[in-house]
Amino acid sequence: MHKRPYPIALQNSSSSSDVISQPPPSRQKRALSHLNIHIINAKFDSGEIDELHSLAERLGANNQGSIEAADVIVTRIRVAKRLERHINLDLASRKIVVDPNWLRACAQTNDCAPFQPYSSMSFPALSGSPQLQRAFGAAPNHELEYAGETSFETTLSEATPAVPDPSISYKARLSTHRLSPLICPNQALALEFAVIMKWRALEGDARSELSYSRSIGVTYPFKIKRVEEIADLPYIGPKTRKMTEEFLRTGCIEEANRARASNRFSVLSEFITIYGIGSSKARELYTQGHRTLDELRSHFNNQGGKAMKESGLLESLRLRDELAIKIPRAEVEEMASVVMAHLDQIKPGFHHTICGGYRRGKELSNDVDIVFSGPASNPDEDKSICKTLVGRLQDRGLVTHVMYASSFSSRHGRLARTNRLDSNMDVLDKALTVFKSNKEGSVHRRLDLIFAPWEAYWTAVVGWSGSKQFERDLRLWAKERGLKFDSGGITMRNNSKMLVAHSEREVFDILGLPWIPPTMRNADV
């Protein structure tokens, strides 16, 4: 079993019993206090950069110095020609060059992990480096040496073959223990099930919807040729096996075809594309006799502004076509850059992670989810930061509407609340908004801003990364182990004590889960 670091107590807690406290820093072992570390930021996203610097700081390493003064270089670069863009190779040959998992391994044991298993490259001159000999003193020589005469071109995977976690299996009961790629070998079959799942959702059959969601989340790593191959997979019962057999025989599922041919299905599907209309409201409008978007416009106009929700839906209907346009990754990054630049003008020092489908590897996103947090030393000062940020973006015409705000009311247009807020919402300060760039030709985009205090940052990142079924299974797994998980933190169910994670991987460690990277959490279509 890996030792887990003690979580740090919440700084704004009124009672020490609310969290599990960490021993004072002066009494902790500073595992890397004898080392100078330099982290090369290339090929890391902002969340990983923050994670690695946080780990280095917590372990006592000096990670603020120059690359020339470093004993250890942490990088994801594995090719010499690319590394040379950041450091002279002669200088690099006198350093230890490791991949980021070395730092994570140090954090797990609160001790300096051996370098060899995490070496990104091999430099024969390393063992004779006076700088490293001084840094380690009497450390055993084998910890300073790399085996063999490996070429600069050697990759980490070639030097150290990956050993899969035995608890990760496509036969696992929950998606928290499965690798779910963005596109699976049986994507066409999953899409057929998705149509049926959507039909159940539109009709309010939550139980059946969940059943199909679980079936879709099962990832068989090969293209199915015979239905017998999936007989022992979880959530594949007699009905789904029969449908799978039908698909293998005909290339489609009749029940999905009936849904697509249904006028009611088409109308309800169109209605829920309006920001603020969920399946329940869509059924209500259908029962009232509405069948087209033009009829809805007339209906909402006739409300005469009597109901704020109805007037908000009219505005949502006006924006519907623009909000339906998918957002390319480059634009997602540009929106995040604009938002964080404005936040930096309000108060510097915040870090952020773009979550949602973007983080899971999707080329096109429905919306943009940005989780951000400030320095741990000033939690009280940041209580109203989300409100201040949204106000600034509104003043500059970048946020045109606020659909929902957890702790403040918008001064401008407010769109209707969506079903997304009806359940499983965390306690974090957030604003679900509509954003429009000042660039000519830009369109309205959905932008969710989530502020997390430092002690909840990594659970917020995990909670807002998805997918929906993965998050469901995450909560279920936590519950089965006497814990409660949501984006606002991990707590013990018997006494409400908070367990604080200092990295995304620690979230998984605390929950007793194998590490599943974000790009393998696509337990949906």
SVG drawing of the C-alpha trace seen along z (x, -y; Angstrom):
<svg xmlns="http://www.w3.org/2000/svg" viewBox="-52 -48 85 65">
<polyline fill="none" stroke="black" stroke-width="0.4" points="0.0,0.0 1.3,-3.5 1.4,-5.9 -0.9,-8.9 0.2,-12.3 -1.9,-13.9 -4.3,-16.5 -3.8,-20.1 -6.5,-21.6 -8.9,-24.1 -7.7,-27.6 -11.1,-29.1 -12.6,-26.3 -14.2,-27.3 -13.6,-24.0 -10.6,-21.7 -12.9,-18.7 -14.1,-19.6 -10.9,-18.3 -8.0,-15.9 -5.1,-18.1 -1.5,-17.8 1.4,-17.9 3.1,-21.3 5.6,-21.7 8.6,-21.9 8.0,-18.4 7.5,-16.8 10.2,-15.1 11.3,-17.4 11.9,-14.6 13.6,-16.7 15.1,-19.6 18.5,-18.6 17.6,-19.0 17.2,-21.8 14.5,-20.9 13.6,-22.6 10.3,-21.8 10.2,-22.3 6.7,-23.5 6.5,-22.3 3.9,-19.7 2.2,-20.1 -1.2,-21.8 -1.7,-24.5 -3.2,-22.1 -0.3,-19.7 2.2,-22.6 0.4,-23.7 0.3,-20.1 4.1,-19.6 5.1,-22.9 2.8,-22.2 4.3,-18.7 7.9,-20.0 7.1,-22.8 5.4,-20.4 8.3,-18.0 10.7,-20.8 12.6,-21.0 13.8,-24.3 12.0,-24.7 12.4,-28.4 16.0,-28.5 17.5,-28.4 17.9,-25.3 21.7,-25.6 21.5,-25.3 19.1,-22.3 20.1,-18.8 17.0,-17.2 15.0,-18.2 11.4,-17.2 10.1,-17.0 7.7,-15.2 10.1,-15.7 11.7,-12.4 13.6,-13.3 17.0,-15.0 16.5,-17.3 13.4,-18.8 15.1,-18.9 17.9,-20.9 15.4,-23.8 15.4,-24.2 18.8,-23.1 22.2,-22.5 22.7,-18.7 26.1,-18.8 24.7,-20.5 21.8,-18.1 24.2,-15.2 25.2,-16.3 21.7,-16.4 19.1,-13.8 16.3,-14.0 13.0,-12.3 9.4,-12.3 6.8,-13.9 5.8,-10.5 9.0,-10.6 7.7,-13.6 4.3,-11.9 6.1,-8.8 8.0,-10.9 4.8,-12.4 3.2,-9.0 5.9,-7.9 7.0,-11.3 10.6,-10.1 13.0,-10.6 12.0,-7.9 14.8,-6.1 15.4,-7.9 16.0,-5.0 12.4,-3.8 11.4,-7.4 14.4,-8.3 13.4,-10.2 16.9,-9.8 20.2,-8.2 23.4,-10.1 26.6,-8.1 28.3,-11.0 25.6,-11.3 27.2,-9.1 30.3,-11.3 28.5,-14.6 30.1,-16.4 26.9,-18.5 24.8,-15.4 27.4,-13.8 27.3,-16.8 23.5,-16.8 23.2,-13.2 26.3,-12.8 26.5,-9.2 23.5,-8.1 24.0,-4.6 25.6,-4.9 22.9,-2.8 20.5,-5.7 22.7,-8.0 23.3,-5.8 21.3,-4.9 21.7,-1.4 23.2,-0.9 24.2,-3.3 20.7,-4.3 20.5,-6.7 19.2,-10.3 16.2,-9.1 15.1,-6.5 11.6,-7.1 10.3,-6.5 8.0,-3.7 11.0,-1.9 13.2,-2.3 10.5,-1.3 7.6,0.7 4.4,-0.3 2.9,2.2 -0.9,2.0 -2.7,1.6 -4.4,5.0 -7.6,3.3 -8.1,1.6 -10.1,4.0 -12.8,3.6 -14.8,6.2 -14.8,3.9 -18.2,3.0 -17.6,-0.8 -16.2,-3.1 -13.8,-4.3 -11.8,-1.1 -12.0,-1.1 -10.2,-2.9 -12.8,-4.7 -11.3,-6.3 -13.0,-9.1 -13.8,-6.7 -14.2,-3.0 -14.0,-0.1 -17.8,0.3 -18.7,-3.3 -21.5,-2.7 -23.2,-0.3 -22.8,-2.8 -24.4,-5.5 -27.5,-3.3 -27.8,-2.7 -27.4,-6.5 -30.5,-7.2 -32.6,-4.8 -31.1,-6.3 -32.0,-9.8 -35.6,-8.6 -35.9,-7.3 -34.5,-10.6 -36.9,-12.7 -39.8,-10.6 -38.7,-11.0 -37.7,-7.3 -34.6,-8.0 -34.2,-4.4 -34.1,-3.1 -31.9,-6.1 -29.3,-5.1 -29.4,-1.5 -28.6,-2.4 -26.0,-4.9 -24.2,-2.1 -24.3,0.1 -22.8,-2.6 -20.1,-3.1 -18.9,0.5 -15.8,0.5 -15.0,3.7 -11.5,3.3 -12.1,5.2 -14.7,4.9 -17.5,7.3 -18.0,10.1 -20.2,12.4 -22.6,11.6 -21.1,14.4 -18.0,12.3 -19.7,9.8 -21.8,12.3 -19.8,11.7 -19.6,7.9 -21.3,5.8 -24.6,4.1 -25.1,6.2 -28.3,8.0 -30.6,10.1 -32.2,7.1 -29.0,5.3 -27.5,8.6 -30.5,9.1 -30.1,5.6 -26.4,6.2 -27.1,9.3 -29.6,7.4 -27.0,4.7 -24.4,7.3 -26.8,8.8 -28.4,5.7 -26.1,2.7 -28.9,1.0 -31.3,1.4 -35.0,1.2 -35.9,-0.5 -33.4,-3.3 -35.0,-3.5 -38.5,-3.9 -37.2,-6.7 -35.6,-8.6 -38.9,-8.2 -41.0,-9.5 -42.3,-13.1 -42.6,-13.4 -38.9,-12.4 -37.9,-14.9 -39.9,-17.8 -38.7,-17.1 -35.1,-16.7 -35.3,-20.1 -36.9,-21.8 -34.1,-20.7 -31.5,-22.4 -32.8,-25.6 -30.7,-26.8 -32.8,-26.3 -35.3,-23.7 -34.9,-20.2 -36.9,-17.1 -39.6,-17.9 -40.2,-21.4 -40.1,-20.0 -42.8,-17.5 -44.9,-20.3 -44.6,-22.5 -45.4,-19.5 -48.5,-18.7 -49.6,-22.3 -49.6,-21.7 -46.4,-23.3 -44.5,-21.6 -42.1,-24.1 -39.6,-26.8 -41.8,-29.5 -44.7,-28.3 -42.5,-28.6 -41.5,-32.1 -45.1,-33.1 -45.9,-31.4 -43.1,-33.1 -43.9,-36.5 -47.5,-36.2 -46.4,-35.8 -45.9,-39.6 -42.9,-39.4 -45.1,-38.1 -42.7,-35.3 -39.0,-35.8 -38.3,-32.2 -40.5,-32.5 -38.8,-35.7 -35.4,-34.1 -36.4,-31.2 -37.4,-33.7 -33.8,-35.1 -32.5,-31.5 -34.5,-30.8 -33.0,-33.8 -29.5,-32.5 -30.3,-28.9 -28.7,-28.7 -25.5,-30.3 -25.2,-28.3 -25.7,-25.1 -22.4,-25.7 -19.6,-23.5 -16.5,-25.2 -13.1,-24.2 -10.2,-23.6 -8.3,-26.6 -11.2,-28.9 -11.7,-27.2 -8.1,-28.0 -8.5,-31.6 -11.6,-32.1 -9.7,-30.8 -6.8,-33.1 -9.1,-36.1 -10.9,-35.2 -7.6,-34.6 -6.1,-37.9 -9.0,-39.8 -8.7,-37.8 -5.0,-38.7 -6.0,-42.4 -8.3,-42.0 -5.8,-40.0 -2.7,-38.1 -1.6,-34.7 -4.6,-32.6 -4.2,-29.3 -6.8,-27.4 -7.7,-24.2 -10.0,-23.9 -12.2,-21.0 -15.2,-19.3 -15.0,-17.6 -12.0,-19.7 -10.0,-18.0 -11.2,-14.6 -9.7,-15.2 -12.8,-16.3 -12.0,-18.4 -15.3,-20.2 -17.0,-21.3 -20.5,-22.3 -19.3,-24.8 -16.2,-25.9 -15.7,-24.9 -12.9,-26.8 -12.0,-25.9 -9.7,-28.4 -8.2,-29.0 -6.1,-31.6 -3.2,-31.4 -3.8,-29.3 -2.7,-32.1 -5.6,-34.4 -8.8,-32.3 -11.0,-35.0 -10.0,-37.6 -11.2,-35.4 -14.8,-34.8 -16.3,-37.2 -13.8,-36.8 -16.2,-35.0 -18.7,-37.8 -16.0,-40.4 -14.7,-38.5 -18.2,-38.1 -18.9,-41.8 -15.7,-42.8 -16.5,-40.6 -20.0,-42.0 -18.8,-45.6 -16.5,-44.8 -19.3,-43.2 -17.8,-39.7 -20.4,-38.1 -23.8,-38.9 -26.0,-36.8 -25.8,-34.9 -27.8,-31.8 -27.0,-30.9 -24.8,-32.3 -24.4,-30.5 -23.7,-33.5 -24.8,-36.7 -27.4,-38.0 -26.5,-39.3 -26.9,-43.0 -27.7,-42.2 -29.7,-39.6 -30.3,-36.3 -31.2,-33.1 -33.4,-30.4 -31.9,-27.7 -31.2,-24.3 -31.8,-20.8 -28.0,-20.6 -28.5,-22.4 -31.3,-20.2 -29.0,-17.6 -25.5,-16.7 -24.4,-20.4 -21.5,-21.2 -21.2,-24.1 -18.5,-25.9 -18.9,-29.5 -19.8,-29.4 -21.4,-31.4 -22.9,-29.7 -22.8,-32.4 -23.0,-33.2 -19.8,-34.7 -19.2,-36.6 -15.8,-37.7 -15.2,-41.2 -13.8,-39.9 -15.7,-40.6 -17.9,-37.7 -17.8,-36.0 -20.9,-34.1 -22.3,-33.5 -20.7,-30.7 -21.6,-28.9 -19.0,-29.6 -19.0,-28.2 -16.7,-29.8 -16.0,-27.8 -14.0,-29.2 -12.6,-26.6 -10.7,-27.4 -7.3,-25.8 -8.3,-22.8 -11.0,-21.9 -9.2,-22.7 -8.3,-19.2 -11.6,-17.6 -13.2,-20.5 -11.0,-19.6 -12.0,-16.0 -15.6,-16.7 -15.9,-19.1 -13.9,-17.0 -16.6,-14.3 -17.9,-12.3 -21.4,-12.2 -21.3,-8.4 -17.8,-8.5 -18.8,-11.1 -21.8,-9.0 -19.6,-6.0 -17.1,-8.1 -19.8,-9.2 -21.0,-5.6 -17.6,-4.2 -16.9,-6.9 -20.3,-6.1 -19.5,-2.4 -16.3,-3.2 -17.9,-5.5 -16.9,-8.7 -18.8,-11.4 -17.4,-12.9 -18.4,-16.0 -16.6,-18.9 -16.4,-20.7 -14.3,-18.0 -14.1,-14.5 -15.5,-14.0 -16.0,-11.0 -19.7,-10.2 -19.5,-9.2 -18.1,-12.4 -17.9,-14.9 -14.1,-15.2 -12.6,-16.6 -9.8,-14.8 -7.7,-17.3 -6.0,-16.3 -2.9,-18.2 -3.1,-16.9 -5.5,-15.2 -3.8,-11.9 -4.2,-12.3 -8.0,-12.5 -7.8,-9.0 -5.4,-7.8 -7.7,-9.0 -10.7,-7.3 -8.6,-4.1 -8.9,-4.2 -6.4,-3.4 -5.3,-6.4 -7.5,-7.0 -6.2,-9.9 -8.8,-12.5 -8.7,-11.2 -9.8,-7.8 -12.8,-9.0 -15.1,-9.1 -17.8,-6.7 -20.3,-8.0 -20.6,-8.8"/>
</svg>
